[in-house]
Amino acid sequence: MARRAAWASALLAILSTTPALADLPEPNVPVPVDPPTAEAPEAAADEAPRRKGSGGWRFRIQPQFRVIPKGLDTRFEAAWRTPMWRDRRGVLFDGTYIEVGPVARLSPASLHPGIAVQTVPIAPLKLEASVWQLRYFGNFGSLFEYEDIDADWGPDQRSEAVGRHETGWSMRFKAELRLKYGPIVLLTDFIHMWLGVPDVQPGRAWYESSSDMLVAREDHVQTINSNLGYLLWGSPSADEFLLLGLRWEGWRSFESEQERQMLSVLTMWRPGWLHERHMTFGLLTGVYLDDPYRTGLPYIAGFVQFNWLDPEAK
């Protein structure tokens, strides 16, 4: 039972994501968020349990892409992580932690630096808060301003748009519920984001390329993502595993009143290459169920991820 609990925590950590490539826009990819957490001890019942670490650094690099619309960017994360509940062990408390550190997303059209605080207070629940600067380089139509939220911002119109160098801001809160039974994994996350560009004129709108949507000068955006997966072989705490599943994504903006729904097949594969870095591949192939301009079109996105984790952070 202890090993099963550790596998559950590790797999659910790997499946956690924040969707959506920066611009060329970011894909709504279920990105692995955490490398495997501490394994429960395999020692006999009368042996002392494995101690929790005193804290250490975690690093991640993740190139990712999206097709329709085309997108390419790389995510960078660095955080100081320390385990929680040092005097408690069991299904709810193994693999819990709190961490804080810088984050960034770099694409040919933008650079978004920020800082994030993340915690897993109990194994099924993960919370994250982050603050970002949105810096657009002025190419690929970013940033481009529209007359109002009813403007035509479709792909044909944006191909002729001339962007400008601009800076905005974003604040995000994310909560995840993570459950596992045997090889079946269920992950549901809720994201609420506040964002804005001060130099956009009041009453006007702008194209937010990370989520590929039109938003108001200052807007609120909510996303709900649900993943149901089946582990075909291996363990996420091991050097190899393969997971197949389904992913549903819902996206809604409050001020610009834009909506999107997508359904995708999710594949995650760790082949055992660069095992110390937990090199992992992910692929989404699906369809836009509801979108202002792409309803019925296919959706393809993917990533490759490399992780570094200090043993003392486990």
C-alpha positions in Angstrom: 0.0 0.0 0.0 2.9 2.4 0.8 4.4 1.9 -2.6 1.0 2.3 -4.3 0.6 5.6 -2.5 4.0 6.8 -3.7 3.2 5.9 -7.3 -0.1 7.7 -7.1 1.6 10.9 -5.8 4.4 10.7 -8.4 2.1 10.0 -11.4 -0.4 12.7 -10.4 2.5 15.2 -10.1 3.7 14.3 -13.5 0.3 14.8 -15.0 -0.3 18.2 -13.4 -0.2 21.1 -15.9 -1.0 24.4 -16.8 -2.4 24.6 -20.2 -1.8 26.8 -22.9 2.6 27.8 -26.3 3.3 31.4 -26.0 3.1 33.3 -29.2 3.6 31.9 -31.6 0.9 31.0 -29.1 1.3 28.4 -26.4 -0.4 25.1 -26.6 -2.8 23.9 -23.9 -0.6 21.0 -23.1 -0.9 18.9 -20.0 2.6 19.6 -19.0 4.4 17.4 -16.4 4.8 19.7 -13.4 6.7 17.7 -10.9 9.3 15.0 -11.1 8.7 11.9 -9.0 8.2 12.6 -5.3 9.7 10.6 -2.5 9.1 6.8 -2.7 7.7 5.2 0.4 10.3 2.9 2.0 10.3 -0.7 1.0 11.9 -1.8 4.2 10.3 -4.3 6.6 7.7 -2.9 8.9 10.0 -2.8 11.9 12.7 -0.7 10.1 12.9 3.1 10.4 11.0 5.0 7.7 13.0 7.1 5.2 13.7 10.6 6.5 12.4 13.6 4.6 15.0 15.9 3.1 15.9 19.3 4.4 15.1 21.1 1.2 16.9 21.7 -2.2 16.6 23.1 -5.7 14.4 21.9 -8.5 14.9 22.9 -12.2 12.9 22.2 -15.3 13.3 23.0 -19.0 10.5 22.2 -21.4 10.4 23.0 -25.1 6.8 22.6 -26.5 4.9 23.2 -29.7 1.4 23.6 -31.1 -0.1 23.0 -34.5 -3.3 25.0 -35.6 -2.4 27.7 -34.7 1.4 27.3 -35.0 3.2 27.8 -31.7 6.6 27.3 -30.2 8.1 28.2 -26.9 10.2 26.9 -24.0 9.3 27.0 -20.3 11.9 27.4 -17.6 11.4 26.8 -13.9 13.7 27.0 -10.9 12.4 26.6 -7.3 13.6 26.0 -3.8 11.5 23.1 -2.5 11.2 21.8 1.1 9.2 18.8 2.2 6.2 19.4 4.5 4.9 17.5 7.5 8.3 16.0 8.5 6.7 14.2 11.4 3.9 12.6 9.4 3.9 9.8 6.9 1.2 7.9 5.0 -1.0 8.2 1.9 -2.0 11.8 2.6 1.4 13.2 3.6 4.1 11.4 1.5 5.3 13.7 -1.3 3.9 16.9 0.2 6.0 20.0 -0.2 6.1 23.8 -0.6 8.4 25.6 -3.1 9.0 29.1 -4.5 11.1 30.4 -7.4 11.4 32.1 -10.7 9.6 31.0 -13.9 9.8 32.1 -17.5 8.4 31.4 -20.9 10.4 32.4 -24.1 9.1 32.3 -27.6 10.1 34.0 -30.9 7.4 36.7 -30.1 7.6 37.2 -26.4 9.3 36.7 -23.0 7.1 36.2 -19.9 9.1 36.2 -16.6 7.5 35.6 -13.3 7.6 34.1 -9.8 5.5 31.2 -8.5 4.7 29.7 -5.2 3.5 26.1 -5.2 2.4 23.7 -2.5 1.0 20.2 -2.1 -0.4 20.3 1.5 -1.9 16.8 1.1 -1.3 14.3 -1.7 -4.6 14.8 -3.6 -4.4 18.6 -3.6 -2.0 21.0 -5.3 -2.2 24.8 -5.1 -0.2 27.4 -7.1 -0.1 31.2 -7.2 2.1 33.1 -9.7 2.7 36.7 -11.0 4.0 37.3 -14.5 5.2 40.2 -16.7 3.9 39.9 -20.3 6.5 41.3 -22.6 5.8 41.2 -26.4 8.6 41.9 -28.9 6.3 43.4 -31.6 6.6 40.6 -34.2 4.2 37.9 -35.4 1.3 40.3 -34.8 1.9 40.6 -31.0 0.8 42.9 -29.6 -2.0 44.0 -31.8 -4.9 46.2 -30.5 -8.5 45.9 -31.8 -11.4 48.4 -31.7 -13.5 46.4 -29.3 -14.4 42.8 -28.2 -16.6 42.3 -31.2 -13.8 42.9 -33.7 -12.7 40.2 -36.3 -9.5 38.8 -34.8 -9.4 35.6 -36.9 -6.3 34.0 -38.4 -6.7 35.8 -41.8 -7.0 39.2 -40.1 -4.0 38.6 -37.8 -1.8 37.5 -40.7 -1.9 41.2 -41.9 -1.6 42.7 -38.4 1.5 44.7 -37.5 2.3 44.3 -33.8 4.1 46.6 -31.4 6.5 46.2 -28.5 4.3 46.2 -25.3 4.3 45.1 -21.7 1.5 43.7 -19.6 0.9 41.7 -16.5 -0.8 38.5 -15.3 -1.7 36.9 -12.0 -2.8 33.3 -11.8 -4.2 30.9 -9.2 -4.4 27.2 -9.8 -6.0 24.3 -7.8 -5.7 20.7 -8.8 -7.5 17.6 -7.5 -5.5 14.4 -8.1 -6.8 10.9 -7.7 -5.6 7.4 -8.6 -7.0 3.9 -8.3 -4.7 1.1 -9.6 -3.5 2.1 -13.1 -6.4 4.7 -13.5 -5.6 8.3 -12.9 -8.0 11.3 -12.7 -6.7 14.9 -12.6 -8.9 18.0 -12.7 -7.5 21.5 -12.4 -9.1 24.9 -12.2 -7.2 28.1 -13.2 -8.3 31.7 -12.7 -6.2 34.3 -14.3 -6.2 38.1 -14.2 -4.4 39.9 -17.0 -4.1 43.3 -18.7 -2.0 45.7 -20.8 -2.1 49.2 -19.4 -1.3 50.9 -22.7 -4.3 49.4 -24.5 -7.0 52.0 -24.7 -10.1 51.7 -22.5 -12.9 49.9 -24.3 -10.6 48.2 -26.7 -9.3 44.6 -26.9 -6.1 42.7 -27.7 -5.0 39.3 -28.9 -3.5 37.2 -26.1 -1.3 34.8 -28.1 -0.5 32.4 -25.2 -4.1 31.3 -25.0 -5.0 32.2 -28.7 -7.9 34.4 -27.6 -9.2 38.0 -27.8 -9.3 39.6 -24.3 -10.4 43.0 -23.0 -7.9 45.7 -21.9 -8.2 44.0 -18.4 -9.9 40.7 -18.2 -10.5 37.6 -16.1 -10.0 34.2 -17.7 -11.1 30.8 -16.3 -10.0 27.3 -17.5 -11.1 23.9 -16.3 -9.1 20.9 -17.5 -9.9 17.2 -16.8 -7.6 14.3 -17.6 -8.5 10.6 -17.4 -5.5 8.3 -17.9 -4.4 4.7 -17.9 -0.9 3.6 -17.0 0.0 0.8 -19.6 3.4 0.0 -18.0 6.1 1.2 -15.7 5.9 3.7 -12.9 6.4 7.5 -13.0 8.9 7.1 -10.2 10.9 4.7 -12.4 13.0 5.3 -15.5 10.3 4.2 -17.9 6.5 4.4 -18.2 3.7 4.9 -20.8 0.4 6.5 -20.1 -2.6 6.9 -22.5 -5.7 9.0 -21.7 -8.3 11.6 -22.6 -8.2 15.3 -21.9 -11.1 17.9 -22.0 -10.4 21.6 -21.8 -12.8 24.4 -21.2 -11.8 28.1 -21.6 -13.8 31.3 -20.9 -13.1 35.0 -20.6 -15.4 37.3 -18.6 -15.1 40.7 -20.3 -14.5 39.7 -23.9 -17.0 36.7 -23.6 -14.9 34.3 -25.6 -15.2 30.5 -25.1 -13.5 27.3 -26.2 -13.8 23.6 -25.6 -11.4 20.9 -26.8 -11.2 17.1 -26.5 -7.8 15.3 -27.0 -6.1 12.0 -26.7 -3.1 12.3 -24.4 0.0 10.2 -24.6 2.9 10.5 -22.1 6.1 8.4 -22.5 9.3 8.1 -20.6 11.6 5.8 -22.6 14.4 5.6 -20.2 16.7 8.0 -22.1 18.7 10.4 -19.8 17.1 8.7 -16.9 18.7 11.1 -14.4 16.9 14.0 -16.0 13.5 12.1 -16.2 13.3 12.9 -19.9 9.6 12.7 -20.8 7.6 13.1 -24.0 4.0 14.2 -24.3 1.6 14.4 -27.3 -2.0 15.7 -27.6 -4.1 14.9 -30.7 -7.7 16.1 -30.6 -10.4 18.5 -32.0 -11.8 21.9 -31.3 -15.3 21.2 -30.1 -16.2 24.9 -29.8 -14.1 27.8 -30.8 -14.7 31.3 -32.4 -12.8 30.3 -35.5 -11.7 26.7 -35.4 -14.7 24.5 -34.4 -14.2 21.1 -36.0 -10.5 21.6 -36.8 -7.8 19.2 -35.5 -5.5 20.1 -32.6 -2.0 18.8 -32.2 0.5 19.8 -29.5 3.5 18.2 -27.7 6.5 18.7 -25.5 9.7 17.2 -24.2 10.8 17.8 -20.6 14.0 17.6 -18.6 14.1 17.7 -14.8 16.7 18.3 -12.1 15.8 17.6 -8.4 18.1 17.7 -5.4 17.6 14.6 -3.3 17.2 16.8 -0.2 14.1 18.3 -1.8 12.3 14.9 -1.6 
